[in-house]
Amino acid sequence: MAVEQKRHPLIVSVSPHVRDRETVGRIMWSVNLSLMPALIASFYYFGPRAVFVTALCIISSVLSEYLFQKALKRQITISDGSAFLTGLLLGMNLPPSVPFYIPIVGSVVAVVITKQLFGGLGYNIFNPALIGRAFLLITWPRAMTTWSAPTAQFTALDAKTTATPLGILKEEGINKLIEEFGSKGDLYINLLFGNRAGSLGETSVILLLIGAAYLLYKRYITWHIPISFLSTVAILAWVFGGKEGLFTGDPLIHLLSGGLILGAFFMATDYVTCPTIRKGQIIFGIGCGAITMLIRLKGGFPEGVMFAILLMNCFAPLIDRNVKPELFGAVKEKKR
Amino acid sequence: MVKADTFERGVHPHESKELTAHKPIESAHLPRRVVIPLSQHIGAPAKPEVNIGEEVKRYQMIGSPPGFVSAPVHASISGKVIAISDFLHPSGRMVPSIVIESDGKDEPLPLEDNPDYLNLPPDEIKALIRDAGIVGLGGAAFPTSVKLSPPKEKPIDTVILNGAECEPYLTADHRLMVERPEDVVNGLKIIMRALGVPRGFIGIEMNKPDAIKVMKDATVGEGDIDVRQLKVKYPQGAEKMLIKAITGREVPPKGGLPMDVGVVVQNVGTAVAIYEAVRYRKPLIERVVTVTGRGVREPKNLKVRIGMMLSELIEDCGGLVDGAVKVIVGGPMMGFAQWSLDVPVVKGTSGVLVQTEEEFFPSEEYFACIRCGRCIDVCPMGLNPSMLSILSEKGHYEEAKEYNLFDCFECGSCAFICPSKRPIVQFIRLAKSQTKP
């Protein structure tokens, strides 16, 4: 051959040769950031215990991911923010008064068993933080259902224990709940701002919504899961939630209480464990809402968001297999 | 807000067209030698019609089509045939090619002007287009005469000229429309006559307001030709997306073609080549190429002889800068990365993009799919790229067909948007190569 070929030190790869700047790390750290307002509110309401519990969760989560990956000689991925997020979410889902070993055990279960043993980020079937919490609830049911009253004093070390609004609603009825807060208006206001007993990060609805609005604006999450989840809860609460018969329930109390807002916007929307197709996500959200209300109204626990999301996580692969995106040209073809 | 046509989904990569959008087309220097692949088109390779040592003139046919779906190739310079052998093609394959060394005289065969070209019968138009070796210049390089000869049972009622140029960086079609609007319109009229179609559109993305204006001016009084502005979105210039945007029709999946919805799409560059072929009998021996990116000293729009080596072409742009790491033939979304500069410009080469380290994303490192669903949100074909990439990664190629594997046309929107930086297009190509439609 007459024409000589020279090699140049050029990089060869498959198209596309330009990429969007978004990375897994950026998304995860943004979700962490979006939870900060509600987390800071929890420090205000529940004092140093809240700081202690969330810090312990985050440190144990990140450390257990690091040690596990180190031991198995895998790539260390703690900088992607997902172990941090699992720790943060687990902490926000715990009662502020839990003893120190609970956050540690919960984090190990969440990160090592639920995530890493399944292959790491992307391969886990269940939401790690929620499996961690479910494990703790079953193992230490008493500590996990002992709720501190909000003190609104950062220095208070010993908070008195009380029931959550959903606990009162379940055991003693709506009138007792209203009485506890003064009036119906005061009840709503306190629920909205988070001045009530509960898991430390779930209480401040308004600040959680600000974080959620940021995620929606950045398109890190879409409306499909939260809105279908919340509307199902609202409709079922209205229809079946009242003591005086059908259509007498108070949907607002159910929307503002428990872990619903935290769960619907920050946990049910976990990419890895929810369906990928938007239509499927609506089915997923409706399922979450229905199971939540089934447990709240008929189950043994006052709150059902955790089990609802975990049960629907099981269905996510099935939903993805059967709900497919609309193939270009396919619909028009049928109509023609 | 002006009305703009578009399709559903898609992505918005940075356009980077400012490097060359305002630079008039210049002629590249006469190449010292050209490598003319016998296969620059979809279909059967041409058969060589010259021997080693033979003197050839510019415009001389040197490879003839052996079948209907094929195209001839022509000498783009005058000189001596010095080799007929396999040579590296921009697609990465070795392709039989004819190498011509220039005699420096650039002697042409005579052309003839037929001012009455618009009244030629359709069959003669198609024959002239075929003899000129014209193929789709947008990149796909499908023989144009075949596209203009649809079977009788597929009546065509609309011709669309594709001036979208949705690939970032590329401005060759943009400049051609700005500088030669009449020739574009005449090319469109020839296509409409060849097909017997009453309706023609020219679709242009709104990031080219100057091209929209001159094309509108050039079509004043042409009642059957409409210039449509398109939303700036990738892949707006993909045939199916363009047809959807302008006519609202959707080409059916599973191998459907534009002619199934009565449409023929041609690139604006092809239209100009058609005009030159039908009016002057000029074979396709040159095309406009955008040589761009921060890796070349002086990005330009160049009129280049087919077969010119990239190494020679880049000389015209002041050479490569020190940090140049990647050379891509085509645009950044669908183009081919080259490992050597000793590859020729072919008929389908719309651009040469040289990226520096800063522009280049290290694509060898990727992570597991986190199932965020962004790829599904952007896929213009309504596929599930996430699932396709996972199935291919695990070797489940047959199962990938249940997810419409073969409806993917590899636009790269999914891999562009993926936060895990997965090489989704590569996975899809792998699956396609391991199974049959």
Interface residues (C-beta under 8 A of the other chain):
Chain A: M1 A2 V3 Q5 K6 R7 H8 P9 L10 I11 V12 S13 V14 S15 P16 H17 V18 R19 D20 E22 T23 V24 R26 I27 G119 G120 L121 G122 Y123 Y271 V272 C274 T276 I277 R278 D320 K324 P325 E326 L327 F328 G329 A330 V331 K332 E333
Chain B: V11 P13 H14 R33 V35 I82 A83 S85 D86 F87 L88 V99 P168 K240 K244 R249 E250 V251 P252 P253 G256 V325 K326 V327 I328 G330 P332 M333 M334 G335 F336 A337 Q338 W339 S340 L341 D342 L353 Q355 E359 F360 F361 S363 E364 F367 A368 C369 I370 R371 C372 G373 R374 I376 D377 C379 P380 M381 G382 L383 N384 S386 M387 Y403 N404 D407 E410 G412 A415 F416 I417 C418 P419 S420 K421 P423 V425 Q426 R429
